[in-house]
Amino acid sequence: MELRELISFYHVARVRSVSKAARTLELGQPTVTTHLRKLEDEFGITLFDRIKRPIQLTSEGITLLELVTPVVNSIDALKTQMDYAERRGSFVVGAYPDLVTHHLPAGIQKFREEYPDVRIRLLARSYNPLIQLVRSGEIDLAFCSSPPIDDSALEFKELFKYNTILLTPPGHELLNGQQVGLDEIAAFPLILPAPESQLRQRVEQAFKSHGLTPDVVLALDDTESMKRYVEIGMGIGIGSDFTLHSEDHHRFGVVRLDHLFPSSVIGVCTLKGKFAGQAVRNFIEMMSDQIRGFHAELWSWEEENEARTRLAEVGSKDD
């Protein structure tokens, strides 16, 4: 005997119809009929008089209905309580400042519309602090790059890949369509991410391995601030392509640095074995669907760089 067989019997007995009960349970009519036959075979009884219409309970069926009604009602109450718990609660989410600014708002708005009683606390941090907060259990999940390979305490689910880029003021001399070297970058005042960021560490290691000491004039936690200072000509900046958006197109130039730095990933980082309530699981699923597969479109910047280069060449010939 299985619980689903008792539930099928209960609903058929209440509405005196196999087809109506099947629609209520969102099952096929043959499935409900099979449930009833299994019960009758197991107990060696007949539950319904199927000659009459609508079908009628036998005396054995009446007895079984009286016994199973409290059970089915308790199950319905349990489902209601579980649904209530799913739609309440609180949790803490960490993410890069750039993700908080541009990639999370739409998903969080959608989640809050569906789960208005769930409280979300959001922390904007760079890579190292995020990994430490997840590892200590102080936050429930983080949207960030993958944790160290040898860190067995953390779990990670990839959402999208991203690449490193160079940001320059419009018309900058490095926007010539050629691959840019580290020595060329080091010749200009440089704006970098904060020291705790994974990208900053990779950039510093690359310069160090080539014996270069760049002139770092500014270090910032978020790329939005970096963009502003690049735009006004304080320096050129190294950032990530997932921070680019359509409204940035005419503010500065962009140069790919794929040949200097390997691509990285953004995903969901959690602590292995840490209990995640239904609200947290729902949030991860919804946010993952929202931002999975993001891809920065750089072709428009590249086309503009090439067009400017051609115009500059034509202008120099006319002179």
JOHUSUL-V917808 format. One record per backbone hydrogen bond with DSSP energy under -1.0 kcal/mol. NH is the residue of the N-H (numbers start at 0). CO is the residue of the C=O. If there is no record, write none. Layout:
nh=(NH | NH)
co=(CO | CO)
This chain:
nh=(5 | 6 | 7 | 8 | 9 | 10 | 11 | 12 | 13 | 14 | 15 | 20 | 21 | 22 | 23 | 24 | 26 | 31 | 32 | 33 | 34 | 35 | 36 | 37 | 38 | 39 | 40 | 41 | 42 | 43 | 44 | 48 | 55 | 57 | 61 | 62 | 63 | 64 | 65 | 66 | 67 | 68 | 71 | 72 | 73 | 74 | 75 | 76 | 77 | 78 | 79 | 80 | 81 | 82 | 83 | 84 | 85 | 86 | 87 | 90 | 92 | 93 | 94 | 95 | 99 | 100 | 101 | 102 | 103 | 107 | 108 | 109 | 110 | 111 | 112 | 113 | 114 | 117 | 118 | 120 | 122 | 124 | 127 | 129 | 130 | 131 | 132 | 133 | 134 | 135 | 137 | 138 | 139 | 140 | 141 | 142 | 143 | 150 | 151 | 153 | 154 | 156 | 158 | 159 | 161 | 164 | 165 | 166 | 167 | 171 | 174 | 175 | 184 | 185 | 187 | 189 | 190 | 191 | 193 | 196 | 200 | 201 | 202 | 203 | 204 | 205 | 206 | 207 | 208 | 209 | 210 | 211 | 215 | 216 | 217 | 219 | 225 | 226 | 227 | 228 | 229 | 230 | 231 | 232 | 233 | 235 | 236 | 237 | 238 | 240 | 242 | 243 | 247 | 248 | 250 | 251 | 252 | 254 | 256 | 259 | 260 | 263 | 265 | 266 | 267 | 268 | 269 | 271 | 273 | 280 | 281 | 282 | 283 | 284 | 285 | 286 | 287 | 288 | 289 | 290 | 291 | 292 | 293 | 301 | 302 | 303 | 304 | 305 | 306 | 307 | 308 | 309 | 310 | 311 | 312 | 313 | 314 | 315 | 316 | 317 | 318)
co=(1 | 2 | 3 | 4 | 5 | 6 | 7 | 8 | 9 | 10 | 11 | 16 | 17 | 18 | 19 | 20 | 21 | 27 | 28 | 29 | 30 | 31 | 32 | 33 | 34 | 35 | 36 | 37 | 38 | 39 | 39 | 55 | 48 | 46 | 57 | 58 | 59 | 60 | 61 | 62 | 63 | 64 | 67 | 68 | 69 | 70 | 71 | 72 | 73 | 74 | 75 | 76 | 77 | 78 | 79 | 80 | 81 | 82 | 84 | 118 | 120 | 140 | 122 | 142 | 95 | 96 | 97 | 98 | 98 | 103 | 104 | 105 | 106 | 107 | 108 | 109 | 110 | 114 | 88 | 90 | 92 | 94 | 195 | 125 | 126 | 127 | 128 | 129 | 130 | 131 | 132 | 132 | 91 | 91 | 268 | 93 | 266 | 147 | 149 | 150 | 269 | 267 | 265 | 265 | 263 | 238 | 254 | 236 | 252 | 168 | 171 | 173 | 180 | 181 | 184 | 214 | 235 | 217 | 219 | 193 | 196 | 197 | 198 | 199 | 200 | 201 | 202 | 203 | 204 | 205 | 207 | 206 | 213 | 189 | 189 | 191 | 221 | 222 | 223 | 224 | 225 | 226 | 227 | 229 | 228 | 188 | 166 | 190 | 164 | 162 | 239 | 240 | 244 | 245 | 247 | 247 | 167 | 165 | 163 | 256 | 256 | 161 | 159 | 143 | 156 | 141 | 154 | 152 | 270 | 276 | 277 | 278 | 279 | 280 | 281 | 282 | 283 | 284 | 285 | 286 | 287 | 158 | 290 | 297 | 298 | 299 | 300 | 301 | 302 | 303 | 304 | 305 | 306 | 307 | 308 | 309 | 310 | 311 | 312 | 313 | 314)
